[in-house]
Amino acid sequence: MTKRRARTRQRLLDASFEAFADEGFGRCTVEQICERAGFTRGAFYSNFTSLEELFLAMWEQRSRQLVREVTAVLEDRERADTSHPLTDVRHGVERVLRAVPLDEKWFRITFEFTAHALRNPALRRVVAAREETIITALLPVVEELLGRIGRTVTDPAALGHALVAVHDGTATQCLIEPDSDIAHRQRVDLFTHVALAYSTPRGDRS
């Protein structure tokens, strides 16, 4: 891909993010995205075949960023003062959630796209496969983080799906009640409980 085409593609992705957030995925049109990006329909269709393909490209890009941000938590610990080690699961959860704050715009977009995909069996399968890819990419980081706390994951696949379920449910509550300390505390509590439920202290063979 040429640098010029990469820049065009990125401008379309940036414009679509704002358009989807403002208008809603189901109401947004190719024309609206092109107008925001300053391109013609031809520029759009030379990069994407549909709004669904554009969203999936956006999702993949943001998923890579998520993995980088979570990985950075581990790298930060490597550079941190060794006299303040990461010693418990809750501390680890708090660090990760601070590194990956909730994005209300992205949350609105993904929920609308999920509803759209549920009406399309082929697209539903694509979404399920993408979610599995994200979980697979994140699990080694989560396992490493728990390992540094002295815990071993007992069922990686179940842990990955449980973490996604907790994220989706608690994110909804936190965004509906952004000033609620209880909602945010319960989000940390639930992530911590799940991490503990699907891991054991290292060396524990029971």
MDAnalysis code that builds the backbone (N, CA, C; Angstrom):
import MDAnalysis as mda
import numpy as np

u = mda.Universe.empty(618, n_residues=206, atom_resindex=np.repeat(np.arange(206), 3), trajectory=True)
u.add_TopologyAttr("name", ["N", "CA", "C"] * 206)
u.add_TopologyAttr("resid", np.arange(1, 207))
u.add_TopologyAttr("resname", ["MET", "THR", "LYS", "ARG", "ARG", "ALA", "ARG", "THR", "ARG", "GLN", "ARG", "LEU", "LEU", "ASP", "ALA", "SER", "PHE", "GLU", "ALA", "PHE", "ALA", "ASP", "GLU", "GLY", "PHE", "GLY", "ARG", "CYS", "THR", "VAL", "GLU", "GLN", "ILE", "CYS", "GLU", "ARG", "ALA", "GLY", "PHE", "THR", "ARG", "GLY", "ALA", "PHE", "TYR", "SER", "ASN", "PHE", "THR", "SER", "LEU", "GLU", "GLU", "LEU", "PHE", "LEU", "ALA", "MET", "TRP", "GLU", "GLN", "ARG", "SER", "ARG", "GLN", "LEU", "VAL", "ARG", "GLU", "VAL", "THR", "ALA", "VAL", "LEU", "GLU", "ASP", "ARG", "GLU", "ARG", "ALA", "ASP", "THR", "SER", "HIS", "PRO", "LEU", "THR", "ASP", "VAL", "ARG", "HIS", "GLY", "VAL", "GLU", "ARG", "VAL", "LEU", "ARG", "ALA", "VAL", "PRO", "LEU", "ASP", "GLU", "LYS", "TRP", "PHE", "ARG", "ILE", "THR", "PHE", "GLU", "PHE", "THR", "ALA", "HIS", "ALA", "LEU", "ARG", "ASN", "PRO", "ALA", "LEU", "ARG", "ARG", "VAL", "VAL", "ALA", "ALA", "ARG", "GLU", "GLU", "THR", "ILE", "ILE", "THR", "ALA", "LEU", "LEU", "PRO", "VAL", "VAL", "GLU", "GLU", "LEU", "LEU", "GLY", "ARG", "ILE", "GLY", "ARG", "THR", "VAL", "THR", "ASP", "PRO", "ALA", "ALA", "LEU", "GLY", "HIS", "ALA", "LEU", "VAL", "ALA", "VAL", "HIS", "ASP", "GLY", "THR", "ALA", "THR", "GLN", "CYS", "LEU", "ILE", "GLU", "PRO", "ASP", "SER", "ASP", "ILE", "ALA", "HIS", "ARG", "GLN", "ARG", "VAL", "ASP", "LEU", "PHE", "THR", "HIS", "VAL", "ALA", "LEU", "ALA", "TYR", "SER", "THR", "PRO", "ARG", "GLY", "ASP", "ARG", "SER"])
u.atoms.positions = np.array([
    [0.843, -1.188, 0.000],
    [0.000, 0.000, 0.000],
    [0.887, 1.250, 0.000],
    [0.590, 2.205, -0.911],
    [1.378, 3.435, -0.969],
    [1.066, 4.326, 0.229],
    [1.988, 5.262, 0.513],
    [1.758, 6.178, 1.630],
    [0.510, 7.025, 1.387],
    [0.315, 7.422, 0.128],
    [-0.856, 8.251, -0.185],
    [-2.143, 7.482, 0.071],
    [-2.176, 6.218, -0.364],
    [-3.392, 5.437, -0.148],
    [-3.598, 5.173, 1.343],
    [-2.507, 4.934, 2.073],
    [-2.615, 4.713, 3.514],
    [-3.198, 5.943, 4.211],
    [-2.775, 7.144, 3.772],
    [-3.306, 8.378, 4.364],
    [-4.788, 8.540, 4.039],
    [-5.164, 8.231, 2.806],
    [-6.578, 8.314, 2.410],
    [-7.412, 7.356, 3.244],
    [-6.927, 6.141, 3.378],
    [-7.638, 5.125, 4.145],
    [-7.801, 5.571, 5.605],
    [-6.753, 6.139, 6.177],
    [-6.822, 6.564, 7.561],
    [-7.790, 7.729, 7.734],
    [-7.801, 8.659, 6.787],
    [-8.755, 9.774, 6.872],
    [-10.186, 9.274, 6.805],
    [-10.429, 8.262, 5.997],
    [-11.764, 7.678, 5.920],
    [-12.132, 6.981, 7.238],
    [-11.171, 6.284, 7.833],
    [-11.421, 5.629, 9.115],
    [-11.708, 6.659, 10.204],
    [-10.926, 7.730, 10.237],
    [-11.137, 8.775, 11.248],
    [-12.490, 9.450, 11.064],
    [-12.838, 9.740, 9.807],
    [-14.107, 10.402, 9.520],
    [-15.287, 9.486, 9.858],
    [-15.138, 8.201, 9.568],
    [-16.229, 7.271, 9.838],
    [-16.445, 7.097, 11.342],
    [-15.368, 7.142, 12.113],
    [-15.523, 7.029, 13.561],
    [-16.423, 8.143, 14.082],
    [-16.156, 9.365, 13.668],
    [-16.967, 10.498, 14.122],
    [-18.380, 10.428, 13.561],
    [-18.496, 10.012, 12.298],
    [-19.822, 9.928, 11.682],
    [-20.675, 8.849, 12.352],
    [-20.077, 7.678, 12.597],
    [-20.820, 6.605, 13.263],
    [-21.235, 7.031, 14.668],
    [-20.333, 7.722, 15.367],
    [-20.635, 8.148, 16.735],
    [-21.757, 9.189, 16.758],
    [-21.729, 10.097, 15.797],
    [-22.717, 11.178, 15.766],
    [-24.056, 10.736, 15.183],
    [-24.007, 9.995, 14.079],
    [-25.229, 9.660, 13.345],
    [-25.786, 8.282, 13.692],
    [-24.918, 7.389, 14.159],
    [-25.322, 6.004, 14.383],
    [-24.954, 5.161, 13.173],
    [-24.464, 3.947, 13.417],
    [-24.016, 3.114, 12.294],
    [-25.130, 2.874, 11.285],
    [-26.316, 2.570, 11.772],
    [-27.399, 2.238, 10.853],
    [-27.920, 3.411, 10.036],
    [-27.641, 4.649, 10.479],
    [-28.140, 5.839, 9.772],
    [-27.058, 6.532, 8.957],
    [-25.825, 6.155, 9.169],
    [-24.725, 6.824, 8.479],
    [-24.612, 6.329, 7.037],
    [-24.233, 7.217, 6.128],
    [-24.099, 6.847, 4.715],
    [-22.657, 7.047, 4.252],
    [-22.347, 6.415, 3.143],
    [-21.027, 6.591, 2.532],
    [-20.793, 8.059, 2.197],
    [-21.840, 8.727, 1.717],
    [-21.722, 10.144, 1.352],
    [-21.347, 11.001, 2.561],
    [-21.935, 10.720, 3.709],
    [-21.624, 11.494, 4.911],
    [-20.163, 11.316, 5.320],
    [-19.681, 10.098, 5.209],
    [-18.285, 9.837, 5.561],
    [-17.353, 10.535, 4.582],
    [-17.667, 10.450, 3.305],
    [-16.826, 11.096, 2.298],
    [-16.806, 12.614, 2.491],
    [-17.943, 13.184, 2.822],
    [-18.005, 14.627, 3.054],
    [-17.115, 15.021, 4.224],
    [-17.167, 14.251, 5.306],
    [-16.331, 14.548, 6.463],
    [-14.846, 14.396, 6.136],
    [-14.520, 13.403, 5.333],
    [-13.116, 13.130, 5.010],
    [-12.596, 14.016, 3.884],
    [-13.519, 14.626, 3.128],
    [-13.103, 15.457, 1.999],
    [-12.759, 14.666, 0.762],
    [-13.407, 13.512, 0.587],
    [-13.143, 12.647, -0.562],
    [-14.435, 12.375, -1.334],
    [-14.278, 11.765, -2.498],
    [-15.416, 11.351, -3.309],
    [-15.777, 9.903, -2.991],
    [-16.937, 9.476, -3.487],
    [-17.327, 8.075, -3.320],
    [-16.295, 7.142, -3.930],
    [-15.648, 7.598, -4.993],
    [-14.630, 6.772, -5.638],
    [-13.486, 6.447, -4.693],
    [-13.098, 7.433, -3.902],
    [-12.018, 7.212, -2.935],
    [-12.447, 6.186, -1.891],
    [-13.712, 6.264, -1.497],
    [-14.205, 5.295, -0.519],
    [-14.151, 3.891, -1.096],
    [-14.734, 3.710, -2.278],
    [-14.851, 2.361, -2.816],
    [-13.543, 1.812, -3.382],
    [-12.529, 2.638, -3.470],
    [-11.210, 2.113, -3.827],
    [-10.496, 1.555, -2.600],
    [-11.060, 1.809, -1.419],
    [-10.468, 1.314, -0.182],
    [-11.356, 0.318, 0.550],
    [-12.670, 0.471, 0.437],
    [-13.606, -0.398, 1.152],
    [-14.766, -0.755, 0.230],
    [-15.286, -1.958, 0.417],
    [-16.419, -2.362, -0.410],
    [-17.754, -1.982, 0.221],
    [-17.744, -1.711, 1.542],
    [-18.995, -1.421, 2.245],
    [-18.696, -0.759, 3.578],
    [-19.737, -0.240, 4.213],
    [-19.581, 0.314, 5.554],
    [-19.213, -0.777, 6.557],
    [-19.715, -1.996, 6.328],
    [-19.360, -3.103, 7.218],
    [-17.865, -3.386, 7.157],
    [-17.312, -3.424, 5.957],
    [-15.865, -3.672, 5.827],
    [-15.062, -2.549, 6.473],
    [-15.521, -1.323, 6.310],
    [-14.848, -0.190, 6.933],
    [-14.870, -0.326, 8.450],
    [-16.031, -0.671, 9.016],
    [-16.101, -0.842, 10.464],
    [-15.142, -1.928, 10.935],
    [-15.095, -3.055, 10.235],
    [-14.226, -4.153, 10.645],
    [-12.754, -3.739, 10.606],
    [-12.396, -2.913, 9.630],
    [-11.028, -2.394, 9.578],
    [-10.754, -1.477, 10.767],
    [-11.739, -0.660, 11.121],
    [-11.609, 0.224, 12.278],
    [-11.469, -0.599, 13.549],
    [-12.270, -1.640, 13.657],
    [-12.244, -2.519, 14.827],
    [-10.883, -3.196, 14.966],
    [-10.350, -3.679, 13.855],
    [-9.040, -4.333, 13.884],
    [-7.952, -3.354, 14.340],
    [-8.018, -2.129, 13.833],
    [-7.037, -1.107, 14.201],
    [-7.116, -0.794, 15.693],
    [-8.315, -0.619, 16.204],
    [-8.476, -0.291, 17.612],
    [-8.139, -1.481, 18.509],
    [-8.349, -2.693, 18.021],
    [-7.979, -3.875, 18.782],
    [-6.472, -3.973, 18.938],
    [-5.734, -3.673, 17.878],
    [-4.265, -3.665, 17.965],
    [-3.802, -2.632, 18.984],
    [-4.468, -1.470, 18.986],
    [-4.111, -0.428, 19.944],
    [-4.401, -0.898, 21.373],
    [-5.511, -1.603, 21.560],
    [-5.855, -2.123, 22.887],
    [-4.769, -3.070, 23.388],
    [-4.329, -3.977, 22.534],
    [-3.288, -4.927, 22.922],
    [-2.000, -4.182, 23.281],
    [-1.667, -3.156, 22.505],
    [-0.457, -2.371, 22.807],
    [-0.584, -1.676, 24.162],
    [-1.763, -1.132, 24.458],
    [-1.954, -0.406, 25.713],
    [-1.889, -1.348, 26.916],
    [-2.481, -2.540, 26.782],
    [-2.429, -3.498, 27.885],
    [-1.002, -4.019, 28.055],
    [-0.317, -4.270, 26.936],
    [1.073, -4.722, 27.008],
    [1.952, -3.679, 27.671],
    [1.653, -2.418, 27.438],
    [2.439, -1.330, 28.032],
    [2.378, -1.361, 29.554],
    [1.289, -1.905, 30.118],
    [1.192, -2.031, 31.572],
    [2.314, -2.923, 32.088],
    [2.583, -4.022, 31.364],
    [3.663, -4.918, 31.754],
    [5.016, -4.236, 31.595],
    [5.179, -3.511, 30.497],
    [6.452, -2.837, 30.260],
    [6.704, -1.771, 31.307],
    [5.653, -1.084, 31.718],
    [5.787, -0.083, 32.776],
    [6.249, -0.732, 34.072],
    [5.736, -1.916, 34.355],
    [6.147, -2.595, 35.578],
    [7.615, -2.988, 35.518],
    [8.103, -3.352, 34.321],
    [9.506, -3.711, 34.177],
    [10.419, -2.527, 34.460],
    [9.935, -1.310, 34.141],
    [10.743, -0.119, 34.351],
    [10.537, 0.471, 35.743],
    [9.498, -0.021, 36.449],
    [9.158, 0.570, 37.731],
    [10.154, 0.182, 38.816],
    [10.114, 0.916, 39.902],
    [10.942, 0.645, 41.069],
    [10.596, -0.741, 41.605],
    [11.571, -1.636, 41.705],
    [11.305, -2.998, 42.138],
    [10.895, -3.069, 43.604],
    [11.028, -1.976, 44.330],
    [10.582, -1.976, 45.722],
    [9.071, -1.825, 45.827],
    [8.387, -1.591, 44.664],
    [6.929, -1.473, 44.650],
    [6.352, -2.455, 43.620],
    [6.538, -3.754, 43.850],
    [6.086, -4.744, 42.867],
    [4.564, -4.861, 42.813],
    [4.103, -5.447, 41.719],
    [2.676, -5.719, 41.560],
    [2.385, -7.008, 42.321],
    [1.661, -6.928, 43.414],
    [1.548, -8.076, 44.310],
    [0.162, -8.694, 44.395],
    [-0.873, -8.048, 43.911],
    [-2.200, -8.662, 44.013],
    [-3.014, -8.377, 42.762],
    [-4.031, -9.219, 42.561],
    [-4.832, -9.168, 41.339],
    [-5.563, -7.838, 41.218],
    [-6.154, -7.371, 42.289],
    [-6.913, -6.122, 42.218],
    [-6.029, -4.962, 41.766],
    [-4.825, -4.897, 42.279],
    [-3.886, -3.861, 41.856],
    [-3.639, -3.952, 40.358],
    [-3.453, -5.178, 39.849],
    [-3.235, -5.362, 38.417],
    [-4.434, -4.923, 37.596],
    [-5.630, -5.276, 38.069],
    [-6.867, -4.869, 37.373],
    [-6.965, -3.349, 37.318],
    [-6.703, -2.698, 38.435],
    [-6.788, -1.231, 38.482],
    [-5.809, -0.598, 37.505],
    [-4.611, -1.139, 37.404],
    [-3.610, -0.583, 36.488],
    [-4.051, -0.731, 35.033],
    [-4.581, -1.899, 34.694],
    [-5.021, -2.128, 33.313],
    [-6.190, -1.223, 32.967],
    [-7.170, -1.103, 33.856],
    [-8.344, -0.277, 33.566],
    [-7.984, 1.202, 33.460],
    [-6.981, 1.642, 34.222],
    [-6.521, 3.027, 34.071],
    [-5.848, 3.224, 32.726],
    [-5.156, 2.192, 32.248],
    [-4.435, 2.296, 30.971],
    [-5.382, 2.232, 29.778],
    [-6.553, 1.644, 29.967],
    [-7.516, 1.485, 28.867],
    [-8.859, 2.078, 29.300],
    [-8.964, 3.391, 29.335],
    [-10.211, 4.023, 29.793],
    [-11.360, 3.764, 28.819],
    [-12.573, 3.852, 29.340],
    [-13.758, 3.658, 28.508],
    [-13.896, 4.800, 27.506],
    [-14.258, 4.457, 26.292],
    [-14.475, 5.430, 25.229],
    [-15.956, 5.360, 24.851],
    [-16.729, 6.359, 25.261],
    [-18.174, 6.295, 25.037],
    [-18.523, 6.238, 23.555],
    [-17.814, 7.000, 22.730],
    [-18.120, 6.984, 21.296],
    [-17.925, 5.582, 20.717],
    [-16.808, 4.967, 21.030],
    [-16.528, 3.641, 20.493],
    [-17.525, 2.624, 21.024],
    [-17.928, 2.780, 22.265],
    [-18.900, 1.868, 22.854],
    [-20.237, 1.969, 22.113],
    [-20.675, 3.197, 21.828],
    [-21.933, 3.363, 21.085],
    [-21.833, 2.712, 19.706],
    [-20.714, 2.928, 19.037],
    [-20.537, 2.394, 17.683],
    [-20.560, 0.865, 17.694],
    [-19.818, 0.253, 18.612],
    [-19.733, -1.205, 18.619],
    [-21.066, -1.853, 18.994],
    [-21.823, -1.239, 19.899],
    [-23.118, -1.809, 20.249],
    [-24.086, -1.721, 19.071],
    [-24.055, -0.624, 18.353],
    [-24.929, -0.493, 17.181],
    [-24.523, -1.479, 16.095],
    [-23.228, -1.666, 15.913],
    [-22.781, -2.612, 14.888],
    [-23.129, -4.041, 15.297],
    [-23.017, -4.345, 16.580],
    [-23.385, -5.682, 17.052],
    [-24.853, -5.972, 16.766],
    [-25.718, -4.992, 17.026],
    [-27.143, -5.166, 16.733],
    [-27.352, -5.398, 15.237],
    [-26.599, -4.665, 14.418],
    [-26.678, -4.843, 12.965],
    [-26.232, -6.251, 12.572],
    [-25.134, -6.728, 13.174],
    [-24.592, -8.043, 12.832],
    [-25.533, -9.165, 13.252],
    [-26.274, -8.962, 14.338],
    [-27.192, -10.000, 14.806],
    [-28.312, -10.265, 13.806],
    [-28.546, -9.334, 12.900],
    [-29.577, -9.508, 11.876],
    [-29.005, -10.131, 10.602],
    [-27.692, -10.385, 10.587],
    [-27.026, -10.897, 9.391],
    [-26.159, -12.083, 9.786],
    [-26.610, -13.313, 9.525],
    [-25.870, -14.503, 9.984],
    [-24.408, -14.538, 9.532],
    [-24.134, -14.151, 8.282],
    [-22.756, -14.195, 7.793],
    [-21.887, -13.188, 8.540],
    [-22.429, -11.988, 8.744],
    [-21.681, -10.953, 9.452],
    [-21.513, -11.338, 10.924],
    [-22.520, -11.999, 11.485],
    [-22.427, -12.453, 12.876],
    [-21.231, -13.392, 13.039],
    [-21.025, -14.278, 12.077],
    [-19.893, -15.203, 12.158],
    [-18.567, -14.458, 12.063],
    [-18.528, -13.433, 11.235],
    [-17.305, -12.631, 11.109],
    [-16.996, -11.938, 12.440],
    [-18.019, -11.372, 13.058],
    [-17.837, -10.683, 14.339],
    [-17.352, -11.665, 15.405],
    [-17.955, -12.854, 15.452],
    [-17.538, -13.857, 16.434],
    [-16.077, -14.242, 16.234],
    [-15.668, -14.391, 14.974],
    [-14.275, -14.744, 14.682],
    [-13.328, -13.623, 15.082],
    [-13.735, -12.371, 14.847],
    [-12.894, -11.235, 15.237],
    [-12.745, -11.162, 16.750],
    [-13.830, -11.435, 17.468],
    [-13.752, -11.411, 18.930],
    [-12.796, -12.483, 19.432],
    [-12.823, -13.658, 18.804],
    [-11.901, -14.730, 19.197],
    [-10.451, -14.303, 18.943],
    [-10.228, -13.593, 17.843],
    [-8.874, -13.127, 17.521],
    [-8.376, -12.156, 18.579],
    [-9.256, -11.254, 19.021],
    [-8.879, -10.277, 20.047],
    [-8.564, -10.992, 21.363],
    [-9.410, -11.936, 21.747],
    [-9.188, -12.685, 22.982],
    [-7.861, -13.427, 22.920],
    [-7.583, -14.054, 21.772],
    [-6.336, -14.795, 21.599],
    [-5.123, -13.882, 21.731],
    [-5.247, -12.659, 21.222],
    [-4.134, -11.714, 21.296],
    [-3.926, -11.187, 22.714],
    [-5.014, -11.024, 23.449],
    [-4.926, -10.458, 24.801],
    [-4.533, -11.486, 25.859],
    [-4.903, -12.741, 25.664],
    [-4.697, -13.742, 26.706],
    [-3.236, -13.899, 27.149],
    [-2.265, -13.923, 26.228],
    [-0.879, -14.044, 26.698],
    [-0.465, -12.893, 27.608],
    [-0.995, -11.696, 27.332],
    [-0.674, -10.540, 28.174],
    [-1.310, -10.706, 29.549],
    [-2.573, -11.153, 29.570],
    [-3.271, -11.367, 30.840],
    [-2.578, -12.461, 31.650],
    [-2.179, -13.539, 30.968],
    [-1.504, -14.635, 31.666],
    [-0.167, -14.177, 32.231],
    [0.546, -13.352, 31.474],
    [1.817, -12.827, 31.960],
    [1.608, -11.930, 33.173],
    [0.588, -11.101, 33.105],
    [0.296, -10.204, 34.228],
    [-0.040, -11.001, 35.486],
    [-0.890, -12.021, 35.346],
    [-1.229, -12.856, 36.495],
    [-0.017, -13.642, 36.971],
    [0.827, -14.062, 36.026],
    [2.030, -14.794, 36.394],
    [2.962, -13.966, 37.258],
    [3.044, -12.684, 36.984],
    [3.902, -11.815, 37.777],
    [3.352, -11.615, 39.188],
    [2.076, -11.883, 39.354],
    [1.466, -11.790, 40.678],
    [1.554, -13.145, 41.391],
    [2.052, -14.158, 40.660],
    [2.198, -15.476, 41.262],
    [1.023, -16.396, 41.051],
    [0.265, -16.174, 39.956],
    [-0.899, -17.000, 39.694],
    [-0.808, -17.635, 38.310],
    [-1.436, -18.801, 38.171],
    [-1.453, -19.545, 36.918],
    [-2.887, -19.651, 36.415],
    [-3.125, -19.311, 35.162],
    [-4.468, -19.394, 34.581],
    [-4.849, -20.857, 34.388],
    [-6.036, -21.239, 34.835],
    [-6.477, -22.630, 34.756],
    [-7.260, -22.939, 33.485],
    [-7.952, -21.959, 32.951],
    [-8.757, -22.169, 31.743],
    [-8.707, -20.883, 30.915],
    [-7.680, -20.738, 30.072],
    [-7.496, -19.483, 29.328],
    [-8.695, -19.077, 28.484],
    [-9.285, -20.022, 27.762],
    [-10.419, -19.680, 26.893],
    [-11.599, -19.157, 27.710],
    [-11.910, -19.834, 28.803],
    [-13.026, -19.393, 29.642],
    [-12.728, -18.031, 30.264],
    [-11.491, -17.826, 30.684],
    [-11.104, -16.538, 31.251],
    [-11.288, -15.425, 30.231],
    [-10.854, -15.659, 28.998],
    [-10.982, -14.639, 27.962],
    [-12.420, -14.239, 27.717],
    [-13.298, -15.227, 27.598],
    [-14.707, -14.908, 27.347],
    [-15.364, -14.245, 28.560],
    [-14.965, -14.676, 29.746],
    [-15.529, -14.060, 30.946],
    [-15.105, -12.602, 31.066],
    [-13.864, -12.299, 30.729],
    [-13.387, -10.916, 30.794],
    [-14.138, -10.035, 29.802],
    [-14.413, -10.555, 28.610],
    [-15.178, -9.789, 27.619],
    [-16.588, -9.517, 28.141],
    [-17.206, -10.539, 28.731],
    [-18.564, -10.373, 29.258],
    [-18.598, -9.331, 30.378],
    [-17.610, -9.377, 31.272],
    [-17.554, -8.401, 32.360],
    [-17.321, -6.998, 31.808],
    [-16.434, -6.903, 30.832],
    [-16.168, -5.583, 30.247],
    [-17.434, -4.988, 29.655],
    [-18.140, -5.762, 28.838],
    [-19.319, -5.229, 28.158],
    [-20.401, -4.819, 29.164],
    [-20.645, -5.669, 30.153],
    [-21.701, -5.371, 31.110],
    [-21.382, -4.192, 32.014],
    [-20.173, -4.168, 32.554],
    [-19.828, -3.083, 33.480],
    [-19.576, -1.775, 32.760],
    [-19.103, -1.850, 31.516],
    [-18.891, -0.615, 30.751],
    [-20.223, 0.088, 30.527],
    [-21.259, -0.680, 30.231],
    [-22.582, -0.094, 30.043],
    [-23.012, 0.682, 31.279],
    [-22.869, 0.059, 32.435],
    [-23.287, 0.702, 33.675],
    [-22.442, 1.941, 33.975],
    [-21.137, 1.854, 33.767],
    [-20.259, 2.993, 34.050],
    [-20.544, 4.171, 33.126],
    [-20.885, 3.896, 31.882],
    [-21.164, 4.978, 30.942],
    [-22.542, 5.590, 31.191],
    [-23.487, 4.788, 31.642],
    [-24.808, 5.319, 31.976],
    [-24.725, 6.187, 33.223],
    [-23.877, 5.775, 34.171],
    [-23.704, 6.516, 35.420],
    [-22.239, 6.926, 35.586],
    [-21.766, 7.858, 34.765],
    [-20.331, 8.200, 34.763],
    [-19.811, 8.748, 36.083],
    [-20.686, 9.305, 36.903],
    [-20.239, 9.880, 38.184],
    [-20.438, 8.924, 39.355],
    [-20.817, 7.691, 39.068],
    [-21.080, 6.729, 40.127],
    [-19.787, 6.023, 40.548],
    [-19.328, 6.292, 41.747],
    [-18.158, 5.589, 42.280],
    [-18.469, 4.108, 42.471],
    [-19.718, 3.809, 42.793],
    [-20.112, 2.417, 43.011],
    [-19.964, 1.606, 41.730],
    [-20.434, 2.152, 40.602],
    [-20.353, 1.437, 39.326],
    [-18.905, 1.144, 38.957],
    [-18.030, 2.128, 39.146],
    [-16.625, 1.932, 38.798],
    [-15.949, 0.961, 39.757],
    [-16.308, 1.013, 41.032],
    [-15.727, 0.089, 42.002],
    [-16.189, -1.341, 41.711],
    [-17.461, -1.488, 41.364],
    [-17.964, -2.820, 41.052],
    [-17.317, -3.372, 39.780],
    [-16.984, -2.492, 38.851],
    [-16.280, -2.936, 37.633],
    [-14.936, -3.560, 38.021],
    [-14.200, -2.904, 38.888],
    [-12.922, -3.447, 39.355],
    [-13.154, -4.749, 40.119],
    [-14.179, -4.764, 40.975],
    [-14.486, -5.965, 41.768],
    [-14.740, -7.171, 40.861],
    [-15.567, -6.979, 39.842],
    [-15.946, -8.097, 38.978],
    [-14.768, -8.603, 38.155],
    [-13.957, -7.702, 37.620],
    [-12.761, -8.143, 36.904],
    [-11.845, -8.934, 37.837],
    [-11.710, -8.460, 39.059],
    [-10.855, -9.139, 40.030],
    [-11.391, -10.532, 40.357],
    [-12.696, -10.635, 40.594],
    [-13.307, -11.930, 40.910],
    [-13.119, -12.925, 39.759],
    [-13.283, -12.454, 38.525],
    [-13.130, -13.339, 37.364],
    [-11.686, -13.815, 37.244],
    [-10.735, -12.902, 37.401],
    [-9.324, -13.278, 37.315],
    [-8.963, -14.311, 38.376],
    [-9.497, -14.137, 39.569],
    [-9.237, -15.090, 40.649],
    [-9.930, -16.431, 40.385],
    [-11.141, -16.376, 39.824],
    [-11.913, -17.600, 39.592],
    [-11.255, -18.511, 38.557],
    [-10.551, -17.924, 37.582],
    [-9.951, -18.712, 36.506],
    [-8.433, -18.813, 36.617],
    [-7.923, -18.647, 37.859],
    [-6.495, -18.820, 38.094],
    [-6.284, -19.362, 39.505],
    [-5.111, -19.945, 39.733],
    [-4.762, -20.450, 41.055],
    [-3.376, -19.972, 41.416],
    [-3.055, -19.933, 42.720],
    [-1.689, -19.576, 43.121],
    [-0.691, -20.529, 42.481],
    [0.410, -20.015, 41.998],
    [1.408, -20.849, 41.344],
    [1.877, -21.944, 42.302],
    [1.898, -23.185, 41.794],
    [2.311, -24.301, 42.614],
    [1.155, -25.017, 43.278],
    [-0.029, -24.438, 43.216],
    [-1.214, -25.060, 43.827],
    [-1.730, -26.134, 42.897],
    [-1.679, -27.382, 43.295],
    [-2.105, -28.503, 42.445],
    [-3.482, -29.041, 42.838],
    [-4.160, -28.335, 43.720],
    [-5.459, -28.821, 44.183],
    [-6.537, -28.618, 43.138],
])
